[in-house]
Amino acid sequence: MKTLVIIPARGGSKGVPNKNIKILGDKPLIAHAIACAQASQKATRIIVSTDAEAIAVVAQQYDCEVVLRPESLATDTSNVVTAVAHVYAELQEDFDFIVLLQPTSPLRTGADLDAIITLLEEEDHVDGVISVIPMDDMHPARMYTLGNAAELIPFMTTGETARRQDLAPVYYRNGCFYAVRTNAFLTEKSFMVARKKAYVMSAEWLANIDTPRDFKIAELLYADWKHENTPH
């Protein structure tokens, strides 16, 4: 079965300027996504979708194909779904699965990617696989909305005073992997398809980069993550 891996990387980052080509550890941020895909045994074709020449040059330096997207698909309000659909139309090739690898969630492996593709290959009733991590301290039972006078309104109707270990487990999308059957993606126009399941990853390596603070956290985590995930 054929899998298309798409790495979306537009040039107009506001929170962290030039984020996608900023150095994290030993290489540009986007190169971590490329390395993950290239380490996979099941990725058929790997494409970087970008509107920025500088990002395209870096992607090509790491032996990755590039599809340039029009500026209309690279604005602050652009949906990644439209960028993915653009790539698929440009390639004029059929694939069974599409996997989205966002550069902003760099701590993942090719083995993770292969495990996710295997789930889609083996479970016909599943149209999508989304990576998640368990959340303990940041549980919805500990969250509130605010009333007009700043009064605390529990987000959940139960569990506000429960012990952490007594709360039902909840999971957070960590941004590492969004995998979907192509026919479901084209029909539902979303990676969050109706029939989806979780691929649970370790919360220890959560790094989702949108701000300078996020990047600093990723830098702190990267060395330990690399040591743990590099064969010795």
C-alpha positions in Angstrom: 0.0 0.0 0.0 1.2 3.5 -0.8 1.6 6.3 1.7 2.1 10.0 1.0 3.8 12.0 3.7 3.3 15.7 3.6 5.3 18.2 5.6 3.6 21.6 5.6 5.9 24.6 6.1 4.8 28.1 5.2 7.2 31.0 5.5 5.2 33.5 7.4 5.7 32.5 11.0 4.7 35.2 13.4 5.4 33.7 16.8 9.0 32.5 16.0 10.4 34.2 12.9 11.7 31.7 10.3 10.6 29.0 12.6 10.7 26.1 10.1 14.4 26.7 9.3 15.5 27.7 12.8 18.2 25.3 14.1 17.0 22.8 16.7 19.9 20.8 18.1 21.9 19.7 15.0 19.6 20.7 12.1 16.8 23.0 11.0 13.4 22.3 12.5 11.9 21.1 9.2 14.8 18.7 8.8 13.6 16.8 11.8 10.3 16.1 10.1 12.1 15.1 6.9 14.4 12.7 8.9 11.4 11.1 10.6 9.8 10.4 7.2 13.0 9.2 5.6 13.5 6.8 8.5 10.2 5.1 7.8 10.1 1.8 6.0 6.5 2.5 4.8 6.6 6.0 3.4 6.3 5.9 -0.3 6.8 9.6 -1.1 7.7 12.5 1.0 6.8 16.1 0.1 7.4 19.5 1.7 4.7 22.0 0.9 5.8 25.6 1.2 5.5 29.0 -0.2 9.0 30.1 0.8 12.1 29.7 -1.3 14.3 29.6 1.8 12.4 26.6 3.2 12.4 24.9 -0.2 16.2 25.2 -0.4 16.6 23.7 3.0 14.2 20.8 2.2 16.1 20.0 -1.0 19.4 20.1 0.9 18.0 17.2 3.0 17.0 15.3 -0.2 13.3 16.0 0.1 10.9 16.8 -2.8 9.2 20.2 -2.7 5.8 21.3 -4.0 5.5 25.1 -4.0 2.1 26.3 -2.9 0.4 29.5 -4.1 0.4 32.5 -1.7 -3.4 32.1 -1.4 -2.8 28.8 0.4 -0.2 30.3 2.8 -1.9 33.1 4.7 -2.4 33.3 8.4 -5.9 32.0 8.0 -5.1 29.2 5.5 -6.2 25.7 6.5 -3.6 22.9 6.2 -6.2 20.7 4.5 -6.2 23.0 1.5 -2.4 22.8 1.3 -2.6 19.0 1.4 -5.3 18.8 -1.2 -3.1 21.1 -3.4 -0.2 18.7 -3.1 -2.3 15.7 -3.9 -3.7 17.3 -7.0 -0.3 18.4 -8.2 1.2 14.9 -7.9 -1.4 13.2 -10.0 -0.7 9.9 -8.3 -2.9 7.7 -6.2 -2.0 6.9 -2.6 -3.8 4.8 0.0 -2.9 6.9 3.0 -1.8 10.5 3.7 0.2 11.4 6.7 0.7 15.0 7.9 4.0 15.7 9.7 4.0 19.1 11.2 7.5 20.5 11.7 6.4 22.1 15.0 6.2 18.7 16.7 9.7 17.4 16.1 10.2 14.7 18.8 9.0 11.5 17.0 10.6 8.6 15.1 10.3 6.7 11.9 9.3 3.7 14.0 6.3 5.7 15.3 5.3 6.5 11.7 5.5 2.9 10.6 3.4 1.8 13.6 0.7 4.3 12.6 0.7 3.2 9.0 0.5 -0.4 10.1 -2.6 0.4 12.1 -4.3 1.7 9.0 -3.2 -1.3 7.0 -4.5 -3.8 9.5 -7.7 -2.1 10.7 -10.1 -1.6 7.8 -12.7 0.0 10.1 -10.4 2.8 11.0 -10.0 5.8 8.6 -7.6 7.9 10.7 -4.9 7.6 13.4 -4.0 10.6 15.5 -1.1 10.8 17.9 -1.9 11.7 21.5 -0.4 11.8 25.0 -2.0 11.2 28.3 -2.7 14.3 30.4 -2.8 14.1 34.2 -2.2 17.4 35.9 -3.8 19.4 33.0 -7.1 17.5 33.3 -10.4 19.2 32.1 -11.7 18.6 35.7 -9.2 21.2 36.8 -10.3 23.7 34.1 -12.8 26.6 34.2 -14.5 29.2 32.2 -15.1 32.6 33.7 -18.4 34.4 34.3 -19.0 38.1 33.8 -17.6 38.8 37.3 -14.7 36.4 36.9 -16.5 33.7 38.9 -15.0 30.2 38.2 -17.3 27.9 36.3 -16.2 24.3 36.2 -15.5 23.1 32.7 -16.7 19.6 33.7 -19.8 19.0 35.9 -18.0 16.3 37.9 -14.5 15.7 39.2 -13.6 19.2 40.4 -12.5 17.9 43.9 -11.5 14.4 42.9 -8.0 13.1 43.4 -5.9 13.0 40.2 -5.6 9.2 40.3 -9.4 8.9 40.5 -10.1 11.0 37.4 -10.9 9.2 34.1 -7.9 9.4 31.7 -7.9 12.1 29.1 -5.6 12.5 26.1 -4.2 15.5 24.2 -3.3 15.7 20.5 0.5 16.3 20.6 0.7 17.3 16.9 3.2 14.6 15.9 1.1 12.5 13.5 -2.2 12.9 11.6 -2.7 9.9 9.3 -5.8 9.3 7.2 -7.1 7.1 4.4 -7.0 9.1 1.3 -10.6 8.4 0.3 -11.8 9.5 3.8 -9.7 12.7 3.6 -11.1 13.6 0.2 -14.6 12.9 1.3 -14.6 14.6 4.7 -12.0 17.2 3.8 -10.3 16.8 7.2 -7.7 14.8 9.1 -10.1 14.6 12.0 -12.3 12.0 10.2 -15.2 10.3 11.9 -13.7 6.9 12.3 -10.4 7.5 14.0 -8.3 6.0 16.8 -5.4 7.1 19.0 -1.7 6.3 18.7 -0.5 7.0 22.3 2.9 8.5 22.8 4.9 9.5 25.8 4.0 12.8 27.5 7.7 13.1 28.5 8.6 14.4 25.0 5.8 16.8 24.4 7.1 19.7 22.3 4.7 21.7 20.2 6.5 24.8 18.9 4.4 28.0 18.5 6.3 30.6 20.6 9.9 31.4 21.6 9.2 29.7 25.0 8.1 26.5 23.2 11.3 26.5 21.2 13.4 26.9 24.3 11.6 23.9 25.9 12.2 21.8 22.7 15.9 22.7 22.8 16.1 21.4 26.4 14.3 18.2 25.6 16.0 17.4 22.3 19.4 16.2 23.6 17.8 13.7 26.0 15.3 12.6 23.4 18.0 12.1 20.8 20.1 10.1 23.3 17.2 7.8 24.1 16.2 7.3 20.5 19.6 6.8 18.9 21.0 3.3 18.7 24.2 2.9 20.8 
